[in-house]
Amino acid sequence: MATADEVGLTIRRVFDAPREQVFTTMTDPDHLQRWWGPKECTITVVQADVRPGGIFHYCMHARDSMAPMDVWGRFDFRDIEAPNRFAFVNGFADEQGNRIRYPLLPMWPLEVLNTVTLEEDDGKTVFTLHSVPVNASEAEYAIFFASHASMQGGFDGMYDVYEEYLETLGASTP
């Protein structure tokens, strides 16, 4: 049986913004609602308690889709060490914030641990995201691993939107 680390996904990017600004815009719900989620979605924040043990509950809405479908999600923050790192477990949820299986892909892991590290590099921020399934079955590990290319594309689109958002802020926001 594979382990979580063997099927984990790691994404690295460099953002042209100071680490404190990147940390704030990645953890503050007022900022998250402007860029989080697939490129073709907007989100509505339902609950935002950004602290260890806190929950970020949101709904993603498809933009200009022929078949609009709302998809609910939830983060459970594990630890936050401003401005260096934060970790959260995310997954799909219902309107009340209860964890559910993703209806379009029921073998998707119920929960995924995401650890974000931020390193300062000459005024820019080196961002690393490491995602691993939590308490997953062999089949869930397999679907997660098989979905790396799709996840990479989704994250790339989302972080492209994030970079555009950062540009609107300039270097003034923490």
Buried (B, 14 or more C-beta within 10 A) or exposed (E): EEEBEEBBBEBEBEBEBBBBBBBBBBBBBEBBBBBBBBBBBBBEBBEBEBEEEBBBBBBBBBEEEEEEEEBBBBBBBBEBEEBEBBBBBBBBBEEEBEBBEBEEEEEBBBBBBBBBBBEBEEEBBBBBBBBBBBEBEEEBBBBBBEBBEEBEEBBEBBBEBBBEBBEEBEEEBB
